[in-house]
Amino acid sequence: MDSGLETALILEDDVDFDINIRTKQAPITQAAIRELVSRPQPNTSRSEASSSSKSPTSSTQQARRPSHSNPKKYPYGSPAAWDLLYLGTCGDYLNSLGDGLGVGHHHPINLTSIPHLAVSDPTIPRRYDLHPFTASLLTSLNVPEQHRLIHESRWPLCTFGYALTRASASLLLSTLAPAREPAWEGTRAYDVAILKACRESLKQPLTGDPAIDANNPDPRTGPGLRCVSVQPELFHHMEGSSMIAGVEEAGGAEVFRPPVD
């Protein structure tokens, strides 16, 4: 917060990424996110939008998010249009893992109510070389081979690499994921606290119109953050021992490898 920066990229110290990420993968992803976060958004909550009947929407019913007119300054779009970008995760499977994922559980229709787009990226491995969870999800949603799915976050897991704005960083530190939270909150994991913040924002999203957003209890997104997920991810962690696992083992906890790893 003392840096004065508008945005920042946070990476865990054991992440891995392609050597060409700055010249090939990042520019493709940046352009896709700029397009997604600048799309017109209805001035209603997600639940209201999904329950309403489909009909042509007049210009007075929509508010455009801040434009991405300066991609050099804001390669991922104006920081007024987003709060957190999931660039490195275990995956965003649209729902809890306990509800099932991928082929047999998800279908292309599951994407229709979620702001999204799929962009071609020839650096993405073939489907049979992806993590089986990611491969199954993308197949079930009918995402073409070697395409990256960019979408509004639904159930993002892990925080290997993520970008955030100055305002969202302040919210995370003070309210959404403080270093010491009240015992009754019951959220021990940092990435779970962020997941909850992203899901809360779906109840009352910002529109990008200051006149409308000023009426929200919180001038950002009510109780949460506007998050965008990237699948397959740009960052993942390296295999190796874990300091956290060591602490948990010393405390008597059972340590196992999560299936999403």
MARSE-412598 format. One record per residue (C-alpha): x, y, z; residue number from 1; residue in one letter. Coordinates in nm, 2 decimals, always signed. Each point is the difference from the previous one (the first is absolute). Example, Ala and Ser with C-alpha at 12.3 -4.5 7.8 and 13.67 -1.06 7.14 Angstrom:
! residues 2
<sekol px="+1.23" py="-0.45" pz="+0.78" nr="1" rest="A"/>
<sekol px="+0.14" py="+0.34" pz="-0.07" nr="2" rest="S"/>
***
This chain:
! residues 261
<sekol px="+0.00" py="+0.00" pz="+0.00" nr="1" rest="M"/>
<sekol px="+0.30" py="+0.23" pz="+0.05" nr="2" rest="D"/>
<sekol px="+0.12" py="-0.04" pz="-0.36" nr="3" rest="S"/>
<sekol px="-0.26" py="+0.23" pz="-0.16" nr="4" rest="G"/>
<sekol px="-0.06" py="-0.26" pz="-0.27" nr="5" rest="L"/>
<sekol px="-0.35" py="-0.03" pz="-0.16" nr="6" rest="E"/>
<sekol px="+0.02" py="-0.37" pz="-0.05" nr="7" rest="T"/>
<sekol px="+0.23" py="-0.29" pz="+0.09" nr="8" rest="A"/>
<sekol px="+0.07" py="-0.36" pz="-0.09" nr="9" rest="L"/>
<sekol px="+0.04" py="-0.23" pz="+0.30" nr="10" rest="I"/>
<sekol px="+0.19" py="-0.33" pz="-0.06" nr="11" rest="L"/>
<sekol px="+0.06" py="-0.28" pz="+0.25" nr="12" rest="E"/>
<sekol px="+0.37" py="-0.08" pz="+0.03" nr="13" rest="D"/>
<sekol px="-0.02" py="-0.35" pz="-0.16" nr="14" rest="D"/>
<sekol px="-0.20" py="+0.08" pz="-0.32" nr="15" rest="V"/>
<sekol px="+0.10" py="-0.12" pz="-0.34" nr="16" rest="D"/>
<sekol px="-0.09" py="+0.15" pz="-0.34" nr="17" rest="F"/>
<sekol px="+0.09" py="-0.01" pz="-0.37" nr="18" rest="D"/>
<sekol px="+0.33" py="+0.18" pz="-0.09" nr="19" rest="I"/>
<sekol px="-0.20" py="+0.18" pz="-0.28" nr="20" rest="N"/>
<sekol px="-0.27" py="+0.13" pz="+0.23" nr="21" rest="I"/>
<sekol px="+0.07" py="+0.37" pz="-0.05" nr="22" rest="R"/>
<sekol px="+0.03" py="-0.02" pz="-0.38" nr="23" rest="T"/>
<sekol px="-0.27" py="-0.25" pz="-0.08" nr="24" rest="K"/>
<sekol px="-0.25" py="-0.11" pz="+0.27" nr="25" rest="Q"/>
<sekol px="-0.03" py="+0.33" pz="+0.19" nr="26" rest="A"/>
<sekol px="-0.09" py="+0.22" pz="-0.30" nr="27" rest="P"/>
<sekol px="-0.28" py="-0.24" pz="-0.11" nr="28" rest="I"/>
<sekol px="-0.14" py="-0.02" pz="+0.35" nr="29" rest="T"/>
<sekol px="+0.02" py="+0.37" pz="+0.06" nr="30" rest="Q"/>
<sekol px="-0.19" py="+0.08" pz="-0.32" nr="31" rest="A"/>
<sekol px="-0.27" py="-0.25" pz="+0.10" nr="32" rest="A"/>
<sekol px="-0.04" py="+0.14" pz="+0.35" nr="33" rest="I"/>
<sekol px="-0.01" py="+0.36" pz="-0.13" nr="34" rest="R"/>
<sekol px="-0.29" py="-0.10" pz="-0.22" nr="35" rest="E"/>
<sekol px="-0.19" py="-0.19" pz="+0.27" nr="36" rest="L"/>
<sekol px="+0.02" py="+0.27" pz="+0.27" nr="37" rest="V"/>
<sekol px="-0.10" py="+0.27" pz="-0.24" nr="38" rest="S"/>
<sekol px="-0.32" py="-0.16" pz="-0.11" nr="39" rest="R"/>
<sekol px="-0.33" py="+0.16" pz="+0.09" nr="40" rest="P"/>
<sekol px="-0.14" py="-0.14" pz="+0.32" nr="41" rest="Q"/>
<sekol px="-0.37" py="+0.00" pz="+0.11" nr="42" rest="P"/>
<sekol px="-0.08" py="+0.22" pz="+0.31" nr="43" rest="N"/>
<sekol px="-0.14" py="-0.30" pz="+0.18" nr="44" rest="T"/>
<sekol px="+0.15" py="-0.27" pz="+0.22" nr="45" rest="S"/>
<sekol px="+0.10" py="-0.33" pz="-0.15" nr="46" rest="R"/>
<sekol px="-0.29" py="-0.19" pz="+0.17" nr="47" rest="S"/>
<sekol px="-0.25" py="+0.26" pz="-0.14" nr="48" rest="E"/>
<sekol px="+0.14" py="-0.02" pz="-0.35" nr="49" rest="A"/>
<sekol px="-0.01" py="-0.38" pz="+0.00" nr="50" rest="S"/>
<sekol px="-0.36" py="-0.01" pz="+0.12" nr="51" rest="S"/>
<sekol px="-0.13" py="+0.26" pz="-0.24" nr="52" rest="S"/>
<sekol px="-0.14" py="-0.08" pz="-0.34" nr="53" rest="S"/>
<sekol px="+0.22" py="+0.05" pz="-0.30" nr="54" rest="K"/>
<sekol px="-0.09" py="+0.32" pz="-0.19" nr="55" rest="S"/>
<sekol px="+0.17" py="+0.27" pz="-0.19" nr="56" rest="P"/>
<sekol px="+0.17" py="+0.24" pz="+0.25" nr="57" rest="T"/>
<sekol px="-0.02" py="+0.37" pz="-0.06" nr="58" rest="S"/>
<sekol px="+0.30" py="+0.23" pz="+0.04" nr="59" rest="S"/>
<sekol px="-0.15" py="+0.15" pz="+0.31" nr="60" rest="T"/>
<sekol px="+0.01" py="-0.34" pz="+0.17" nr="61" rest="Q"/>
<sekol px="+0.37" py="-0.06" pz="-0.05" nr="62" rest="Q"/>
<sekol px="+0.32" py="+0.17" pz="+0.12" nr="63" rest="A"/>
<sekol px="+0.33" py="-0.04" pz="-0.17" nr="64" rest="R"/>
<sekol px="+0.30" py="-0.07" pz="+0.21" nr="65" rest="R"/>
<sekol px="+0.29" py="+0.23" pz="-0.03" nr="66" rest="P"/>
<sekol px="+0.16" py="-0.04" pz="-0.35" nr="67" rest="S"/>
<sekol px="+0.34" py="-0.14" pz="-0.07" nr="68" rest="H"/>
<sekol px="+0.10" py="+0.29" pz="-0.22" nr="69" rest="S"/>
<sekol px="+0.36" py="-0.01" pz="+0.11" nr="70" rest="N"/>
<sekol px="+0.13" py="-0.36" pz="-0.02" nr="71" rest="P"/>
<sekol px="+0.36" py="+0.11" pz="+0.05" nr="72" rest="K"/>
<sekol px="-0.08" py="+0.15" pz="+0.34" nr="73" rest="K"/>
<sekol px="-0.27" py="-0.26" pz="+0.09" nr="74" rest="Y"/>
<sekol px="+0.08" py="-0.33" pz="-0.19" nr="75" rest="P"/>
<sekol px="-0.27" py="-0.18" pz="+0.20" nr="76" rest="Y"/>
<sekol px="-0.25" py="+0.28" pz="-0.03" nr="77" rest="G"/>
<sekol px="-0.08" py="+0.29" pz="+0.23" nr="78" rest="S"/>
<sekol px="+0.05" py="-0.09" pz="+0.37" nr="79" rest="P"/>
<sekol px="-0.34" py="+0.16" pz="+0.05" nr="80" rest="A"/>
<sekol px="-0.16" py="-0.29" pz="-0.19" nr="81" rest="A"/>
<sekol px="+0.14" py="-0.29" pz="+0.20" nr="82" rest="W"/>
<sekol px="+0.13" py="-0.09" pz="+0.35" nr="83" rest="D"/>
<sekol px="+0.19" py="-0.33" pz="-0.03" nr="84" rest="L"/>
<sekol px="+0.13" py="-0.21" pz="-0.29" nr="85" rest="L"/>
<sekol px="+0.06" py="-0.37" pz="+0.06" nr="86" rest="Y"/>
<sekol px="+0.30" py="-0.06" pz="-0.23" nr="87" rest="L"/>
<sekol px="+0.14" py="-0.30" pz="+0.19" nr="88" rest="G"/>
<sekol px="-0.25" py="-0.24" pz="+0.17" nr="89" rest="T"/>
<sekol px="-0.08" py="-0.36" pz="+0.06" nr="90" rest="C"/>
<sekol px="-0.30" py="+0.07" pz="-0.22" nr="91" rest="G"/>
<sekol px="-0.34" py="+0.16" pz="+0.01" nr="92" rest="D"/>
<sekol px="-0.25" py="-0.29" pz="-0.03" nr="93" rest="Y"/>
<sekol px="-0.31" py="+0.23" pz="+0.02" nr="94" rest="L"/>
<sekol px="-0.13" py="-0.18" pz="+0.31" nr="95" rest="N"/>
<sekol px="+0.12" py="-0.19" pz="+0.30" nr="96" rest="S"/>
<sekol px="+0.20" py="-0.31" pz="-0.08" nr="97" rest="L"/>
<sekol px="-0.24" py="-0.20" pz="+0.20" nr="98" rest="G"/>
<sekol px="-0.27" py="+0.08" pz="-0.26" nr="99" rest="D"/>
<sekol px="+0.20" py="-0.17" pz="-0.27" nr="100" rest="G"/>
<sekol px="+0.19" py="+0.15" pz="-0.30" nr="101" rest="L"/>
<sekol px="+0.06" py="-0.05" pz="-0.36" nr="102" rest="G"/>
<sekol px="-0.15" py="-0.25" pz="-0.24" nr="103" rest="V"/>
<sekol px="-0.32" py="-0.14" pz="+0.14" nr="104" rest="G"/>
<sekol px="-0.05" py="+0.30" pz="+0.23" nr="105" rest="H"/>
<sekol px="+0.05" py="+0.32" pz="-0.20" nr="106" rest="H"/>
<sekol px="-0.13" py="+0.09" pz="-0.34" nr="107" rest="H"/>
<sekol px="+0.04" py="+0.29" pz="-0.24" nr="108" rest="P"/>
<sekol px="-0.32" py="+0.16" pz="+0.14" nr="109" rest="I"/>
<sekol px="+0.18" py="+0.05" pz="+0.33" nr="110" rest="N"/>
<sekol px="+0.20" py="+0.28" pz="-0.16" nr="111" rest="L"/>
<sekol px="-0.30" py="+0.19" pz="-0.14" nr="112" rest="T"/>
<sekol px="-0.07" py="+0.20" pz="+0.31" nr="113" rest="S"/>
<sekol px="+0.37" py="+0.07" pz="+0.07" nr="114" rest="I"/>
<sekol px="+0.19" py="+0.29" pz="-0.17" nr="115" rest="P"/>
<sekol px="+0.27" py="-0.18" pz="-0.20" nr="116" rest="H"/>
<sekol px="+0.20" py="-0.05" pz="-0.32" nr="117" rest="L"/>
<sekol px="+0.23" py="-0.26" pz="-0.14" nr="118" rest="A"/>
<sekol px="+0.32" py="+0.11" pz="-0.18" nr="119" rest="V"/>
<sekol px="+0.24" py="-0.20" pz="-0.21" nr="120" rest="S"/>
<sekol px="+0.34" py="-0.05" pz="+0.15" nr="121" rest="D"/>
<sekol px="+0.23" py="-0.24" pz="-0.19" nr="122" rest="P"/>
<sekol px="+0.23" py="-0.03" pz="+0.30" nr="123" rest="T"/>
<sekol px="-0.26" py="-0.19" pz="+0.20" nr="124" rest="I"/>
<sekol px="+0.08" py="-0.38" pz="+0.02" nr="125" rest="P"/>
<sekol px="-0.24" py="-0.24" pz="-0.17" nr="126" rest="R"/>
<sekol px="-0.30" py="-0.10" pz="+0.21" nr="127" rest="R"/>
<sekol px="+0.16" py="-0.34" pz="+0.09" nr="128" rest="Y"/>
<sekol px="+0.30" py="+0.17" pz="+0.16" nr="129" rest="D"/>
<sekol px="-0.21" py="+0.23" pz="+0.23" nr="130" rest="L"/>
<sekol px="-0.10" py="-0.08" pz="+0.35" nr="131" rest="H"/>
<sekol px="-0.28" py="-0.25" pz="-0.02" nr="132" rest="P"/>
<sekol px="-0.24" py="+0.23" pz="+0.18" nr="133" rest="F"/>
<sekol px="+0.07" py="+0.30" pz="-0.23" nr="134" rest="T"/>
<sekol px="-0.01" py="-0.22" pz="-0.31" nr="135" rest="A"/>
<sekol px="-0.34" py="-0.15" pz="+0.11" nr="136" rest="S"/>
<sekol px="-0.15" py="+0.34" pz="+0.08" nr="137" rest="L"/>
<sekol px="+0.11" py="+0.16" pz="-0.33" nr="138" rest="L"/>
<sekol px="-0.13" py="-0.30" pz="-0.19" nr="139" rest="T"/>
<sekol px="-0.33" py="+0.01" pz="+0.17" nr="140" rest="S"/>
<sekol px="-0.04" py="+0.37" pz="-0.07" nr="141" rest="L"/>
<sekol px="+0.09" py="-0.06" pz="-0.37" nr="142" rest="N"/>
<sekol px="+0.30" py="+0.23" pz="+0.01" nr="143" rest="V"/>
<sekol px="+0.21" py="-0.06" pz="-0.31" nr="144" rest="P"/>
<sekol px="+0.35" py="-0.16" pz="+0.03" nr="145" rest="E"/>
<sekol px="+0.28" py="+0.24" pz="+0.08" nr="146" rest="Q"/>
<sekol px="-0.24" py="+0.27" pz="+0.10" nr="147" rest="H"/>
<sekol px="+0.01" py="+0.19" pz="+0.34" nr="148" rest="R"/>
<sekol px="-0.33" py="+0.06" pz="+0.18" nr="149" rest="L"/>
<sekol px="-0.02" py="+0.34" pz="+0.16" nr="150" rest="I"/>
<sekol px="-0.31" py="+0.05" pz="+0.22" nr="151" rest="H"/>
<sekol px="-0.15" py="+0.16" pz="+0.31" nr="152" rest="E"/>
<sekol px="+0.12" py="-0.20" pz="+0.29" nr="153" rest="S"/>
<sekol px="-0.24" py="-0.25" pz="+0.16" nr="154" rest="R"/>
<sekol px="+0.20" py="-0.24" pz="+0.22" nr="155" rest="W"/>
<sekol px="+0.38" py="+0.08" pz="-0.03" nr="156" rest="P"/>
<sekol px="+0.24" py="-0.21" pz="+0.19" nr="157" rest="L"/>
<sekol px="+0.36" py="+0.08" pz="+0.11" nr="158" rest="C"/>
<sekol px="+0.19" py="+0.32" pz="-0.04" nr="159" rest="T"/>
<sekol px="+0.32" py="-0.09" pz="-0.19" nr="160" rest="F"/>
<sekol px="-0.01" py="+0.33" pz="-0.19" nr="161" rest="G"/>
<sekol px="-0.25" py="+0.28" pz="+0.01" nr="162" rest="Y"/>
<sekol px="-0.02" py="+0.37" pz="-0.09" nr="163" rest="A"/>
<sekol px="-0.19" py="+0.25" pz="+0.22" nr="164" rest="L"/>
<sekol px="-0.06" py="+0.37" pz="+0.01" nr="165" rest="T"/>
<sekol px="+0.10" py="+0.24" pz="+0.27" nr="166" rest="R"/>
<sekol px="-0.36" py="+0.02" pz="+0.12" nr="167" rest="A"/>
<sekol px="-0.06" py="-0.37" pz="+0.01" nr="168" rest="S"/>
<sekol px="+0.34" py="-0.05" pz="+0.18" nr="169" rest="A"/>
<sekol px="-0.12" py="+0.24" pz="+0.27" nr="170" rest="S"/>
<sekol px="-0.33" py="-0.19" pz="+0.04" nr="171" rest="L"/>
<sekol px="+0.18" py="-0.33" pz="+0.03" nr="172" rest="L"/>
<sekol px="+0.23" py="+0.12" pz="+0.27" nr="173" rest="L"/>
<sekol px="-0.26" py="+0.18" pz="+0.20" nr="174" rest="S"/>
<sekol px="-0.32" py="-0.20" pz="-0.04" nr="175" rest="T"/>
<sekol px="-0.01" py="-0.29" pz="-0.24" nr="176" rest="L"/>
<sekol px="+0.31" py="-0.20" pz="+0.09" nr="177" rest="A"/>
<sekol px="+0.17" py="+0.17" pz="+0.30" nr="178" rest="P"/>
<sekol px="+0.31" py="-0.16" pz="+0.15" nr="179" rest="A"/>
<sekol px="-0.19" py="-0.06" pz="+0.32" nr="180" rest="R"/>
<sekol px="-0.37" py="-0.06" pz="-0.05" nr="181" rest="E"/>
<sekol px="-0.27" py="-0.06" pz="+0.27" nr="182" rest="P"/>
<sekol px="-0.01" py="-0.36" pz="+0.12" nr="183" rest="A"/>
<sekol px="-0.37" py="-0.02" pz="-0.10" nr="184" rest="W"/>
<sekol px="+0.08" py="+0.06" pz="-0.37" nr="185" rest="E"/>
<sekol px="+0.15" py="-0.35" pz="-0.02" nr="186" rest="G"/>
<sekol px="+0.21" py="+0.07" pz="-0.32" nr="187" rest="T"/>
<sekol px="+0.35" py="-0.11" pz="+0.07" nr="188" rest="R"/>
<sekol px="+0.13" py="-0.01" pz="-0.36" nr="189" rest="A"/>
<sekol px="+0.07" py="+0.33" pz="-0.19" nr="190" rest="Y"/>
<sekol px="-0.10" py="-0.14" pz="-0.34" nr="191" rest="D"/>
<sekol px="-0.34" py="-0.10" pz="+0.15" nr="192" rest="V"/>
<sekol px="-0.05" py="+0.35" pz="+0.14" nr="193" rest="A"/>
<sekol px="+0.06" py="+0.14" pz="-0.35" nr="194" rest="I"/>
<sekol px="-0.23" py="-0.26" pz="-0.16" nr="195" rest="L"/>
<sekol px="-0.28" py="+0.11" pz="+0.24" nr="196" rest="K"/>
<sekol px="+0.06" py="+0.37" pz="-0.08" nr="197" rest="A"/>
<sekol px="-0.03" py="-0.08" pz="-0.38" nr="198" rest="C"/>
<sekol px="-0.32" py="-0.19" pz="+0.06" nr="199" rest="R"/>
<sekol px="-0.15" py="+0.28" pz="+0.21" nr="200" rest="E"/>
<sekol px="+0.04" py="+0.25" pz="-0.28" nr="201" rest="S"/>
<sekol px="-0.23" py="-0.21" pz="-0.22" nr="202" rest="L"/>
<sekol px="-0.29" py="+0.12" pz="+0.23" nr="203" rest="K"/>
<sekol px="+0.06" py="+0.37" pz="-0.06" nr="204" rest="Q"/>
<sekol px="+0.25" py="+0.08" pz="-0.28" nr="205" rest="P"/>
<sekol px="+0.12" py="+0.34" pz="-0.09" nr="206" rest="L"/>
<sekol px="-0.13" py="+0.15" pz="-0.33" nr="207" rest="T"/>
<sekol px="+0.28" py="+0.24" pz="-0.07" nr="208" rest="G"/>
<sekol px="-0.24" py="+0.29" pz="+0.03" nr="209" rest="D"/>
<sekol px="+0.11" py="+0.22" pz="+0.29" nr="210" rest="P"/>
<sekol px="-0.35" py="+0.14" pz="+0.04" nr="211" rest="A"/>
<sekol px="-0.14" py="-0.35" pz="+0.05" nr="212" rest="I"/>
<sekol px="+0.29" py="-0.15" pz="+0.19" nr="213" rest="D"/>
<sekol px="+0.01" py="+0.28" pz="+0.25" nr="214" rest="A"/>
<sekol px="-0.33" py="-0.14" pz="+0.15" nr="215" rest="N"/>
<sekol px="+0.16" py="-0.33" pz="+0.08" nr="216" rest="N"/>
<sekol px="+0.08" py="-0.05" pz="+0.38" nr="217" rest="P"/>
<sekol px="+0.36" py="-0.06" pz="-0.10" nr="218" rest="D"/>
<sekol px="+0.14" py="+0.23" pz="-0.28" nr="219" rest="P"/>
<sekol px="+0.17" py="-0.30" pz="-0.15" nr="220" rest="R"/>
<sekol px="-0.22" py="-0.30" pz="-0.04" nr="221" rest="T"/>
<sekol px="-0.21" py="-0.02" pz="+0.32" nr="222" rest="G"/>
<sekol px="+0.16" py="-0.28" pz="+0.20" nr="223" rest="P"/>
<sekol px="+0.22" py="-0.16" pz="-0.27" nr="224" rest="G"/>
<sekol px="+0.23" py="+0.03" pz="-0.30" nr="225" rest="L"/>
<sekol px="-0.05" py="-0.01" pz="-0.38" nr="226" rest="R"/>
<sekol px="+0.22" py="-0.29" pz="-0.11" nr="227" rest="C"/>
<sekol px="+0.10" py="-0.15" pz="-0.34" nr="228" rest="V"/>
<sekol px="+0.13" py="-0.35" pz="-0.04" nr="229" rest="S"/>
<sekol px="+0.24" py="-0.13" pz="-0.28" nr="230" rest="V"/>
<sekol px="-0.01" py="-0.37" pz="-0.10" nr="231" rest="Q"/>
<sekol px="+0.24" py="-0.16" pz="-0.06" nr="232" rest="P"/>
<sekol px="+0.20" py="+0.21" pz="+0.24" nr="233" rest="E"/>
<sekol px="+0.32" py="+0.19" pz="-0.08" nr="234" rest="L"/>
<sekol px="+0.17" py="-0.09" pz="+0.32" nr="235" rest="F"/>
<sekol px="+0.01" py="-0.32" pz="+0.20" nr="236" rest="H"/>
<sekol px="+0.22" py="-0.12" pz="+0.29" nr="237" rest="H"/>
<sekol px="+0.31" py="-0.21" pz="-0.02" nr="238" rest="M"/>
<sekol px="+0.01" py="-0.35" pz="+0.15" nr="239" rest="E"/>
<sekol px="+0.18" py="+0.00" pz="+0.34" nr="240" rest="G"/>
<sekol px="-0.02" py="+0.00" pz="+0.37" nr="241" rest="S"/>
<sekol px="-0.22" py="+0.25" pz="+0.17" nr="242" rest="S"/>
<sekol px="+0.07" py="+0.21" pz="+0.31" nr="243" rest="M"/>
<sekol px="-0.37" py="+0.02" pz="+0.08" nr="244" rest="I"/>
<sekol px="-0.03" py="-0.38" pz="-0.02" nr="245" rest="A"/>
<sekol px="+0.29" py="-0.03" pz="+0.24" nr="246" rest="G"/>
<sekol px="-0.17" py="+0.22" pz="+0.25" nr="247" rest="V"/>
<sekol px="-0.32" py="-0.19" pz="-0.03" nr="248" rest="E"/>
<sekol px="+0.17" py="-0.34" pz="+0.04" nr="249" rest="E"/>
<sekol px="+0.18" py="+0.13" pz="+0.31" nr="250" rest="A"/>
<sekol px="-0.34" py="+0.09" pz="+0.13" nr="251" rest="G"/>
<sekol px="-0.14" py="-0.34" pz="-0.06" nr="252" rest="G"/>
<sekol px="-0.20" py="+0.07" pz="-0.31" nr="253" rest="A"/>
<sekol px="-0.03" py="-0.25" pz="-0.28" nr="254" rest="E"/>
<sekol px="+0.17" py="+0.14" pz="-0.31" nr="255" rest="V"/>
<sekol px="-0.10" py="-0.12" pz="-0.34" nr="256" rest="F"/>
<sekol px="+0.03" py="+0.12" pz="-0.36" nr="257" rest="R"/>
<sekol px="-0.33" py="+0.17" pz="-0.11" nr="258" rest="P"/>
<sekol px="-0.14" py="-0.15" pz="-0.32" nr="259" rest="P"/>
<sekol px="+0.00" py="+0.35" pz="-0.17" nr="260" rest="V"/>
<sekol px="+0.38" py="+0.02" pz="+0.04" nr="261" rest="D"/>
***
